[in-house]
């Protein structure tokens, strides 16, 4: 179902797919959701430049159709 968080222990994205990822624990600037490149179960390269462990993920939404 689109727009729903997918538990990483149930299903993983395709290798090198960019997704939104939820990382537990400490927040960075009040966020636990990052754009991330999926590399392996324990390696999600986030937009912070870190390698994190994500518990949940979802595909990125489609871009706006009226973007110029």
N, C-alpha and C positions, 0 to 999 in steps of 0.2 A: 504494500500500500504506500503510495507516494506521500511524502511528508511525515513519515513515521520513523522513529529511531529503531535501528536494527541492532540487536545484541550481537557483539562480535563473537561470542561463543556459540551463536546459532548459524551465522552466515557471515562471510567476509566479502569485501568488494574485490573486483578484479585487480590483479597485481598492477601497480603503478596508476591506479584510478585515483583521481582527486575527489575527495568527499568532504563532508562536514564530519568531524570526529569529536566525541565527548571524552575528555580525559578526567579521571577522578583525582581527588586530592587537592593540593594547593592551587589556588587560582592565580592567574597572571593578569593584572589590571582588571580583576573582577570577572574574568571569563574562564570557562572550562570547555568552550566550544571553539574549535579551530578549523580552518581549512587545512586539510592534511593529504599528503600523498601516501597511499597504502603501499608498503614495501613487504612486510610480513606481519604475523600476528603480534609480535613484540616491537615492531618498528613502524611507526607512523610519523613521517616527517611533517611537522606542523609549520604554519606560517610564522612561528617564532624562531624557526630554524633548529628546533630541538627534535630529538627522537623520543616520542612519547609512547605510552601504552594506552590505547583507547578501549573503552568497554562497550561503546555504542557508536554507530555511524549512520549516515544517510547520504544518498546521492545529492549533489548540488542541484539547486533548482535551475530551470531553464532561464536564460537571460530574458530581459524584457523585450517585447516585440517592437516597442516604439522608441528604443534607444537609438540615438543619432551620434 
